[in-house]
């Protein structure tokens, strides 16, 4: 049998109860529930904001600082991907265009 500290067990049970309560909160009410219009509008921008928060620092930073040279394959790959998306509006093509620029520059030239 596992030797579990009572406080650890209590914490796990309490966290489970809070999770079930918060996720089941919307099923408790009999009335339909909807977000206010301002919240719905704000949530439209959440995916692009989250993606930007992840992608932009990866492209413009290296080892905790801004990229110091133009010989960085990520910059050109991001520009190629953005150009493809502007032209065709396709996600798969954007990835392919970016990688088609990134791989030769990174592997071939060592950027």
N, C-alpha and C positions, 0 to 999 in steps of 0.2 A: 504494500500500500504506500502511496505517496505521502510524504510528511509535508503537509501544507500548513503554513502559518494561518491562524484564524483571520488576521487582518487582510492577508492576501486573498483569501477565499471571500471575505466580505466585500472587498473591492471589486473582485471579478463579478460577483452576483449583482452588486449595485450598478456597475457599469452595464451589465446585461439588461437590467431592469430599465435603466435610463434609455438605452438604445431601443428596446422594444416600445417603451412609452412614446419616445419622440417619433419613431417611424410609424407607429400605429395611431398617432394623434389624429391624422386626417380621416381615419376610419371610424373614430369614436363619434363624431358629429353626424347628425342626420341631415343637416342642411348642406347644400353645395357650398364649397369654399373656393374662392378665387382670390388671386393676388390683386392688389390695387393697380390701376393703370400705370402709375409711375414705376412700380416694381417690375411689371411685365416689360415695360420699355427698357428699363435698366438691364434686365436679364438678357435682352437681345445682344448686348455688347459683351457679355461675360465670356463667351468662348474666344472671341478675338483678343480680348484683354489678357486672358490666361495664356493663349498661344504666344502672344507678343512678349509676355513676361518671361517665357521660357526660351523662345527662339532668338530674340534680339541680343540678349547678353551672350549667348553662345556664338553668335556671328561676330560681334564687335569687340569681344574681350578674349584675352589669352593670358593664362596664369595670373588672374586677378587684376589685370590692368587692360587698358584699351590697346587694341592692335596698333603697333607702331610703324608698320610697313604696309605698302600696297601689295606686296607679294604674299598674300594670304588667300588661299583658294576659296575659303568660306565666303569672302566678300563677293567674288565673281560668281560663285555658285548661287548666292542669294539674289544677286542682280539678275542672273539668267532665269532663275525660278520666278522672280517677280515679273519679269518681262513676259515669260510664257503665260503666266496666269492673267496678266493684263490683256494679252492677245487672244488666248483661247478659253479662259475661265475653267480650266480643267485641273483638278487636283493631281491626278496621276501624271499628266504631262508636266506639271510643275515640278514634281519630284524627279521625274526622268531628266528634264532639262537641267535642273540643278546638279544632279549627280553626273550628268554627261560633261558638265564643265568642271565639277569638283575633282572627280577621279583623275583625269589626265594631269591637272595642275598639281594635285597633292602627290600622287604616286609618280607621275612622269617627271615633273620638275622639282618635286620635294618641297613644295610650298606649304 
